[in-house]
C-alpha cells in the first residue's frame, strides 16, 4: 500500500515541475488528464482481468510480487523517457497501473485471510495508513527536489519518479520470508500442513489454529458443493450479486468524495490560491503527513464503533467541509491573481479537516469492508473487480476534472459536498455492519447461507455416509463368511 500511495501521488508532484512541463513540451489539460487516465486504465485492466486469476491460481504472494516487478520496469520507462516523448511516459504510467491492479487485488485479500476477526479492522486500517505513508514519502521527496531545483535541473522530477523503486524492491526482498494464505493453501491443493504452519505464525495457541482450520475446511466444503467459483457466480447467486453491487457503489464513492481529485490535482487546485511552487509542495507534504495521523484514528475506533458508523460520520463531515471550502474561495476577492494569506490558510485548514474525516472512514473503511464481505471461493475475483471500480470512477472523473476546474473553479466543490451527503444516506439504508464477524460466517448478513454451518453439515453427512458404507461392507463380509460355512 506504500507503493500505491507513492505511485498515486507521483504525477501530482511532477506536474508542478517547470522542468517536467518543458521536458514534455508543455502538455495541455487534455494531455495532463490522459497521463493520469493511463495509470487508472492500467489498474482497471490489471485488477479486473489479471489480479483475480493470479491470486487464485498462483497465490496471494505471487500476485503481490508480480505487481512489484511490473512497477520496477515501468519506473525506468518513465524516468528515462526520451525528451518530448510523452507517449513513453504515458506507457510507463499504464504499466505501473497494471502492476498496482494485480498487487492490490492480492494484498487486502492476504491480510484479511490471515488476520483474526476481532482485530481484522485494526490491521486493515494500517493497510490504508501505509497508503498515506507512500504519499508522505512522495510529497516530501518532491518538496526537497523543488527546493533544490536549480541544482537538480531535470532531475527535480526524475528523482521523484525514481523513488518508486524503493518500495517494490523492498517488498520483493521480504516476500520469501512470509507464508501464503492458509485459506489459499487449502483451496488450491488441500495442503493442510502448510495451512497449519501459516496459521501457527499468526495465532497464539494450537487450539485456535485447529478451530480455524476446521472452520475454513467446512466453509470451503460448502462453497465447493453449493457455489461456483467462476466470475458468473458473482451474478447468479442473489446474495453475491447484492454484495457486488454494494461494493461497486462504495468503492466508486470513495473516489468521488473529492479525495481522488485532491490526491491527483491538489497542485493545480492550490495554484488557484497560492503562487509559490515551494509553498504548494510544502502544503502537499504536510497534507500527507497529517494523513498518516488521521488514518491512525481508525485503529482505535474501527472495531469499537464499526464500519457503518465511520462511513456515515465521514460522509457528513466531508460534505460540510466541501461546502465551506467552496463558499470561502468563491465569495472572497483575489487581488493580484491569488487569495490573501488568511483566505489561503482557511482553505488549507478546511481541506486538511476534510482529510481528517476521509482517512479513517471512506479511506480505510472501504478497503476493510470490501475485503471481508465475499465468500472464499469468489473473494479474489470479487475484491479485484470491486476495488478497481475505484479506478473506473477515477478515470472517468479525473480525465475531465482539469477542464472542469479551469471553467468552474471552486464551484466544483459544491458537487463534492452533495456526493458526500448522498453517500452517508446510502450507508444508513443499505450497508450492513461486519464488525467482528468471521469471514466464514459473514454470508448470513447478506441473506446467504452460513458457510460454516452448511459445510459442517456436509462434512457430517459425508462422515455418516462413510460409516454406513463401512457397516454395510462389514455385514456383506459376515454374510459371505456364513455362506462358506
C-alpha positions as CSV (number, residue, x, y, z in Angstrom):
1,X,0.0,0.0,0.0
2,X,3.0,2.3,0.5
3,X,3.8,1.6,-3.2
4,X,0.2,2.5,-4.2
5,X,0.3,5.7,-2.2
6,X,3.6,6.8,-3.7
7,X,2.6,5.9,-7.3
8,X,-0.7,7.6,-7.0
9,X,1.0,10.8,-5.8
10,X,3.9,10.9,-8.2
11,X,2.0,12.5,-11.1
12,X,0.5,15.2,-8.8
13,X,4.0,16.0,-7.7
14,X,5.8,16.1,-11.0
15,X,3.2,18.1,-12.9
16,X,4.1,21.1,-10.7
17,X,7.7,21.0,-12.0
18,X,8.5,23.5,-14.7
19,X,11.3,21.2,-15.9
20,X,8.8,18.3,-16.4
21,X,6.4,20.6,-18.3
22,X,9.3,21.8,-20.6
23,X,10.7,18.2,-21.0
24,X,7.4,17.1,-22.4
25,X,6.7,20.2,-24.5
26,X,4.1,21.9,-22.3
27,X,1.2,19.4,-22.3
28,X,-2.3,20.9,-22.3
29,X,-5.2,20.0,-20.0
30,X,-6.3,17.0,-22.2
31,X,-2.8,15.5,-22.2
32,X,-2.5,16.1,-18.5
33,X,-5.7,14.2,-18.0
34,X,-4.5,11.4,-20.3
35,X,-1.3,10.9,-18.3
36,X,-3.4,10.3,-15.2
37,X,-6.0,8.3,-17.0
38,X,-3.3,5.9,-18.4
39,X,-2.5,4.9,-14.8
40,X,-6.1,4.2,-13.8
41,X,-6.9,2.4,-17.1
42,X,-3.9,0.1,-16.5
43,X,-5.1,-0.5,-12.9
44,X,-8.6,-1.4,-14.2
45,X,-7.2,-3.9,-16.6
46,X,-4.8,-5.4,-14.1
47,X,-7.5,-5.6,-11.4
48,X,-10.4,-6.8,-13.4
49,X,-8.7,-9.3,-15.7
50,X,-5.3,-10.3,-14.1
51,X,-5.5,-9.8,-10.4
52,X,-8.1,-12.3,-9.5
53,X,-6.8,-15.3,-11.6
54,X,-3.2,-14.7,-10.5
55,X,-4.2,-14.5,-6.8
56,X,-6.4,-17.6,-7.1
57,X,-4.2,-19.9,-9.2
58,X,-0.7,-18.8,-8.3
59,X,-1.2,-17.4,-4.8
60,X,-1.6,-14.1,-3.0
61,X,2.2,-13.7,-2.5
62,X,2.8,-14.3,-6.2
63,X,0.2,-11.6,-7.1
64,X,2.0,-9.1,-4.9
65,X,5.4,-10.0,-6.4
66,X,4.2,-9.8,-10.0
67,X,2.8,-6.3,-9.4
68,X,6.1,-5.1,-7.9
69,X,8.2,-6.4,-10.8
70,X,5.9,-4.5,-13.3
71,X,6.3,-1.3,-11.3
72,X,10.1,-1.6,-11.4
73,X,10.2,-2.0,-15.2
74,X,7.7,0.9,-15.7
75,X,9.7,3.2,-13.4
76,X,12.7,3.0,-15.7
77,X,10.5,3.7,-18.7
78,X,9.1,6.9,-17.1
79,X,12.5,8.2,-15.7
80,X,14.4,7.7,-19.0
81,X,11.6,8.6,-21.5
82,X,13.1,10.4,-24.5
83,X,12.7,14.2,-24.4
84,X,9.3,15.4,-25.8
85,X,8.1,11.8,-26.0
86,X,5.3,11.9,-23.5
87,X,3.9,8.7,-25.1
88,X,6.7,6.7,-23.4
89,X,5.9,8.3,-20.1
90,X,2.2,7.5,-20.5
91,X,3.1,3.9,-21.4
92,X,5.1,3.6,-18.2
93,X,2.2,5.0,-16.2
94,X,-0.1,2.4,-17.8
95,X,2.2,-0.5,-16.9
96,X,2.5,0.8,-13.3
97,X,-1.3,0.8,-13.2
98,X,-1.4,-2.8,-14.3
99,X,1.1,-3.8,-11.7
100,X,-0.9,-1.9,-9.0
101,X,-4.1,-3.6,-10.1
102,X,-2.5,-7.0,-9.7
103,X,-0.9,-6.3,-6.4
104,X,-3.9,-4.5,-4.9
105,X,-6.1,-7.5,-5.6
106,X,-3.8,-9.8,-3.7
107,X,-2.8,-7.5,-0.8
108,X,-6.1,-6.9,1.0
109,X,-7.2,-10.5,0.5
110,X,-4.0,-11.8,2.0
111,X,-4.3,-9.5,5.1
112,X,-8.0,-10.3,5.5
113,X,-7.4,-14.1,5.3
114,X,-4.6,-14.1,7.9
115,X,-6.0,-11.6,10.4
116,X,-8.1,-12.7,13.3
117,X,-11.7,-11.5,13.1
118,X,-11.6,-9.5,16.3
119,X,-8.7,-7.3,15.1
120,X,-9.1,-7.5,11.3
121,X,-10.4,-3.9,11.2
122,X,-7.3,-2.6,13.0
123,X,-4.9,-4.5,10.8
124,X,-6.7,-3.3,7.6
125,X,-6.5,0.2,8.9
126,X,-2.7,0.0,8.8
127,X,-3.1,-1.1,5.2
128,X,-4.8,2.2,4.4
129,X,-2.4,4.1,6.6
130,X,0.5,2.9,4.5
131,X,-1.1,4.5,1.5
132,X,-0.7,7.7,3.4
133,X,2.9,6.8,4.2
134,X,3.5,6.4,0.4
135,X,2.0,9.8,-0.2
136,X,4.1,11.2,2.6
137,X,7.3,9.9,1.2
138,X,6.4,11.1,-2.3
139,X,5.4,14.7,-1.4
140,X,8.4,15.2,0.9
141,X,10.8,13.9,-1.7
142,X,9.1,16.3,-4.2
143,X,9.4,19.2,-1.7
144,X,13.1,18.6,-1.2
145,X,13.6,18.4,-5.0
146,X,11.5,21.6,-5.5
147,X,13.7,23.5,-3.0
148,X,16.9,22.4,-4.9
149,X,15.6,22.5,-8.5
150,X,18.3,24.9,-9.6
151,X,21.0,22.3,-8.8
152,X,19.0,19.3,-9.9
153,X,17.7,20.6,-13.2
154,X,15.6,17.9,-14.9
155,X,16.3,15.5,-12.1
156,X,14.0,17.6,-9.9
157,X,11.1,15.4,-11.3
158,X,13.2,12.4,-12.3
159,X,14.3,11.9,-8.7
160,X,10.7,11.8,-7.6
161,X,9.9,9.1,-10.2
162,X,12.9,7.0,-9.4
163,X,12.0,6.8,-5.8
164,X,9.2,4.5,-6.9
165,X,11.8,1.7,-7.0
166,X,12.3,1.8,-3.2
167,X,9.1,0.0,-2.1
168,X,8.8,-2.7,-4.7
169,X,12.4,-3.8,-4.3
170,X,11.9,-4.0,-0.5
171,X,8.6,-6.0,-0.9
172,X,10.3,-8.4,-3.4
173,X,13.1,-9.0,-0.8
174,X,10.6,-9.7,2.0
175,X,8.0,-11.9,0.2
176,X,10.1,-15.1,0.5
177,X,10.0,-14.7,4.3
178,X,6.2,-14.7,4.8
179,X,3.7,-17.6,4.4
180,X,0.9,-17.6,1.8
181,X,-2.7,-17.5,2.9
182,X,-3.9,-20.6,4.8
183,X,-7.2,-20.4,3.0
184,X,-5.4,-20.4,-0.4
185,X,-3.3,-23.5,0.7
186,X,-6.5,-25.5,1.4
187,X,-8.5,-24.2,-1.5
188,X,-5.8,-24.9,-4.2
189,X,-4.3,-28.1,-3.0
190,X,-5.9,-29.1,0.2
191,X,-2.5,-28.7,1.8
192,X,-3.4,-28.8,5.5
193,X,0.2,-28.9,6.7
194,X,1.1,-25.7,5.0
195,X,-2.1,-24.0,6.1
196,X,-1.5,-25.1,9.7
197,X,2.1,-23.8,9.6
198,X,0.9,-20.4,8.2
199,X,-1.7,-20.1,11.0
200,X,0.9,-21.0,13.7
201,X,2.8,-17.9,12.7
202,X,-0.1,-15.6,13.4
203,X,-2.1,-17.3,16.1
204,X,-1.4,-17.8,19.8
205,X,-2.5,-21.4,20.6
206,X,-2.8,-24.7,18.9
207,X,-6.5,-24.8,19.8
208,X,-7.1,-21.5,17.8
209,X,-5.2,-22.9,14.8
210,X,-7.2,-26.2,14.8
211,X,-10.5,-24.5,15.3
212,X,-9.8,-22.0,12.4
213,X,-8.6,-24.8,10.2
214,X,-11.9,-26.7,10.8
215,X,-13.9,-23.6,10.0
216,X,-12.0,-22.9,6.8
217,X,-12.4,-26.5,5.6
218,X,-16.1,-26.6,6.4
219,X,-16.7,-23.3,4.6
220,X,-14.7,-24.4,1.6
221,X,-16.5,-27.7,1.5
222,X,-19.9,-26.0,1.4
223,X,-18.7,-23.5,-1.3
224,X,-17.3,-26.3,-3.4
225,X,-20.6,-28.1,-3.3
226,X,-23.0,-25.2,-3.4
227,X,-21.4,-22.3,-5.2
228,X,-19.5,-21.9,-8.4
229,X,-16.1,-20.2,-8.2
230,X,-16.4,-18.6,-11.7
231,X,-17.0,-14.9,-12.4
232,X,-20.6,-15.7,-13.4
233,X,-21.3,-16.9,-9.8
234,X,-21.0,-13.3,-8.7
235,X,-24.1,-12.5,-10.6
236,X,-26.1,-15.8,-10.5
237,X,-26.2,-16.0,-6.7
238,X,-28.6,-13.4,-5.3
239,X,-26.6,-12.8,-2.1
240,X,-23.3,-12.4,-4.0
241,X,-24.9,-10.1,-6.6
242,X,-26.2,-7.9,-3.8
243,X,-22.7,-7.7,-2.3
244,X,-21.1,-6.9,-5.7
245,X,-23.5,-4.0,-6.3
246,X,-22.9,-2.6,-2.8
247,X,-19.1,-3.0,-3.2
248,X,-19.1,-1.3,-6.6
249,X,-21.0,1.7,-5.1
250,X,-18.8,2.2,-2.0
251,X,-15.6,1.8,-4.0
252,X,-16.7,4.2,-6.7
253,X,-18.0,6.5,-3.9
254,X,-14.5,6.6,-2.3
255,X,-13.0,8.2,-5.4
256,X,-15.8,10.8,-6.0
257,X,-15.8,12.1,-2.4
258,X,-13.2,14.6,-3.6
259,X,-10.2,12.8,-2.2
260,X,-9.2,11.3,-5.6
261,X,-9.2,14.8,-7.1
262,X,-7.2,16.2,-4.2
263,X,-4.6,13.4,-4.4
264,X,-4.2,13.9,-8.2
265,X,-4.7,17.6,-8.8
266,X,-4.1,19.3,-5.4
267,X,-1.1,21.1,-7.1
268,X,-3.4,22.6,-9.7
269,X,-6.1,23.4,-7.1
270,X,-3.6,25.2,-4.9
271,X,-2.2,27.1,-7.8
272,X,-5.6,29.0,-7.8
273,X,-4.9,30.1,-4.3
274,X,-1.1,30.3,-4.0
275,X,1.6,31.5,-6.4
276,X,4.7,29.9,-4.9
277,X,5.6,26.4,-6.1
278,X,7.6,25.7,-3.0
279,X,4.7,26.7,-0.8
280,X,2.4,24.4,-2.7
281,X,4.9,21.5,-2.4
282,X,5.1,22.1,1.3
283,X,1.3,22.1,1.7
284,X,1.1,18.8,-0.1
285,X,3.8,17.3,2.1
286,X,2.1,18.4,5.3
287,X,-1.2,17.1,4.0
288,X,0.4,13.7,3.5
289,X,1.9,13.9,7.0
290,X,-1.3,14.6,8.7
291,X,-3.0,11.9,6.5
292,X,-0.9,9.3,8.4
293,X,-2.0,10.6,11.8
294,X,-5.7,10.9,10.7
295,X,-5.7,7.3,9.4
296,X,-4.5,6.0,12.8
297,X,-7.7,7.3,14.3
298,X,-9.4,4.3,12.7
299,X,-7.2,1.9,14.6
300,X,-8.9,2.9,17.9
301,X,-12.5,3.1,16.6
302,X,-13.0,0.7,13.7
303,X,-13.6,-2.3,15.8
304,X,-15.3,-0.3,18.6
305,X,-17.9,1.7,16.7
306,X,-17.9,-0.4,13.5
307,X,-17.6,0.2,9.7
308,X,-21.1,1.7,9.2
309,X,-20.7,4.4,11.8
310,X,-17.4,5.6,10.3
311,X,-18.8,5.7,6.8
312,X,-21.8,7.8,7.9
313,X,-19.9,10.3,10.1
314,X,-17.2,10.6,7.4
315,X,-19.6,11.3,4.6
316,X,-21.4,14.1,6.7
317,X,-18.1,15.6,7.8
318,X,-16.6,15.7,4.3
319,X,-19.8,17.2,2.9
320,X,-19.7,20.1,5.4
321,X,-16.0,20.8,4.7
322,X,-16.6,20.9,1.0
323,X,-19.5,23.4,1.3
324,X,-17.4,25.7,3.4
325,X,-14.3,25.4,1.1
326,X,-16.4,26.3,-1.9
327,X,-18.0,29.3,-0.2
328,X,-14.7,30.7,1.2
329,X,-13.0,30.6,-2.2
330,X,-15.8,31.8,-4.4
331,X,-17.0,34.6,-2.2
332,X,-13.7,36.2,-1.4
333,X,-11.6,38.5,-3.7
334,X,-8.3,37.5,-5.4
335,X,-6.0,40.6,-5.5
336,X,-3.1,40.0,-7.8
337,X,-4.4,36.7,-9.0
338,X,-4.1,34.9,-5.7
339,X,-6.1,34.8,-2.4
340,X,-5.0,36.8,0.7
341,X,-2.9,34.9,3.2
342,X,-5.8,34.5,5.7
343,X,-8.1,33.1,3.0
344,X,-5.4,30.7,1.7
345,X,-4.8,29.4,5.3
346,X,-8.5,28.9,5.8
347,X,-8.8,26.8,2.6
348,X,-5.8,24.7,3.5
349,X,-7.2,24.2,7.1
350,X,-10.6,23.1,5.7
351,X,-9.0,20.7,3.2
352,X,-6.9,19.2,6.0
353,X,-10.1,18.9,8.0
354,X,-11.7,17.1,5.0
355,X,-8.8,14.6,5.2
356,X,-9.4,14.2,8.9
357,X,-12.9,12.9,8.1
358,X,-11.9,11.0,5.0
359,X,-8.9,8.9,6.1
360,X,-10.5,6.7,8.8
361,X,-13.8,6.5,7.1
362,X,-14.1,6.3,3.3
363,X,-10.3,5.9,3.1
364,X,-9.6,2.9,5.4
365,X,-13.1,1.5,6.0
366,X,-14.0,0.9,2.3
367,X,-10.9,-1.3,1.9
368,X,-11.7,-3.2,5.1
369,X,-15.4,-3.7,4.3
370,X,-14.7,-4.8,0.7
371,X,-12.1,-7.4,1.6
372,X,-14.3,-9.1,4.2
373,X,-17.8,-9.4,2.7
374,X,-17.1,-12.1,0.0
375,X,-17.0,-15.9,0.1
376,X,-13.7,-17.6,-0.1
377,X,-14.4,-19.2,-3.5
378,X,-15.0,-15.8,-5.2
379,X,-13.1,-13.5,-3.0
380,X,-10.2,-12.8,-5.3
381,X,-12.4,-12.1,-8.3
382,X,-14.8,-10.0,-6.4
383,X,-12.2,-7.9,-4.5
384,X,-10.3,-7.4,-7.7
385,X,-13.4,-6.1,-9.6
386,X,-14.8,-4.1,-6.7
387,X,-11.5,-2.3,-5.8
388,X,-10.9,-1.5,-9.4
389,X,-14.2,0.3,-9.5
390,X,-12.2,3.0,-7.7
391,X,-10.1,3.3,-10.8
392,X,-13.1,3.3,-13.2
393,X,-14.7,6.2,-11.3
394,X,-11.3,7.9,-11.0
395,X,-10.6,7.5,-14.8
396,X,-13.9,9.0,-15.8
397,X,-13.8,11.8,-13.3
398,X,-10.2,12.8,-13.4
399,X,-10.0,12.9,-17.2
400,X,-12.4,15.9,-17.3
401,X,-11.7,17.5,-13.9
402,X,-8.8,19.8,-15.1
403,X,-11.2,21.3,-17.7
404,X,-14.0,21.5,-15.1
405,X,-11.6,23.2,-12.7
406,X,-10.5,25.7,-15.3
407,X,-14.1,26.6,-16.2
408,X,-15.9,26.5,-12.9
409,X,-13.1,26.9,-10.3
410,X,-14.0,26.1,-6.7
411,X,-17.8,25.9,-7.5
412,X,-16.9,22.2,-8.3
413,X,-16.6,21.6,-4.6
414,X,-20.3,22.1,-4.1
415,X,-20.7,19.0,-6.2
416,X,-18.4,17.0,-3.9
417,X,-20.5,18.2,-0.9
418,X,-23.6,16.8,-2.5
419,X,-22.0,13.5,-3.3
420,X,-20.7,13.1,0.2
421,X,-24.1,13.7,1.8
422,X,-25.7,11.1,-0.6
423,X,-23.0,8.6,0.3
424,X,-23.8,9.0,4.0
425,X,-27.6,8.5,3.3
426,X,-26.8,5.4,1.2
427,X,-24.8,3.9,4.0
428,X,-27.6,4.4,6.5
429,X,-30.1,2.4,4.5
430,X,-28.0,-0.2,2.6
431,X,-24.7,-1.1,4.3
432,X,-24.7,-3.8,6.9
433,X,-22.3,-3.9,9.8
434,X,-19.5,-6.5,9.6
435,X,-17.6,-5.7,12.8
436,X,-16.0,-8.8,14.4
437,X,-17.9,-11.3,12.2
438,X,-15.6,-14.2,10.9
439,X,-15.0,-14.4,7.2
440,X,-16.6,-17.8,7.0
441,X,-19.8,-16.6,8.8
442,X,-20.3,-13.2,7.1
443,X,-22.5,-14.6,4.3
444,X,-25.5,-14.7,6.5
445,X,-25.5,-10.9,6.8
446,X,-26.4,-10.6,3.2
447,X,-29.1,-13.2,3.0
448,X,-26.9,-16.1,2.1
449,X,-26.2,-19.4,3.9
450,X,-23.8,-19.7,6.8
451,X,-20.9,-21.5,5.1
452,X,-19.5,-22.9,8.3
453,X,-22.9,-24.4,9.3
454,X,-23.5,-25.6,5.8
455,X,-20.0,-27.0,5.4
456,X,-20.3,-28.7,8.8
457,X,-23.5,-30.4,7.8
458,X,-21.8,-31.6,4.5
459,X,-18.8,-32.9,6.4
460,X,-21.1,-34.6,8.9
461,X,-23.2,-36.2,6.2
462,X,-20.0,-37.4,4.4
463,X,-18.8,-39.0,7.7
464,X,-22.2,-40.6,8.3
465,X,-22.2,-41.9,4.7
466,X,-18.7,-43.3,5.2
467,X,-19.7,-45.0,8.4
468,X,-22.9,-46.5,6.8
469,X,-20.8,-47.8,3.9
470,X,-18.3,-49.4,6.2
471,X,-21.0,-51.0,8.3
472,X,-22.7,-52.4,5.1
473,X,-19.4,-53.7,3.9
474,X,-18.9,-55.5,7.2
475,X,-22.3,-57.0,7.0
476,X,-21.7,-58.3,3.5
477,X,-18.4,-59.9,4.7
478,X,-20.1,-61.6,7.6
479,X,-22.9,-63.0,5.3
480,X,-20.3,-64.3,2.8
481,X,-18.4,-66.0,5.7
482,X,-21.7,-67.6,6.9
483,X,-22.4,-68.9,3.4
484,X,-19.0,-70.5,3.1
485,X,-19.6,-72.4,6.3
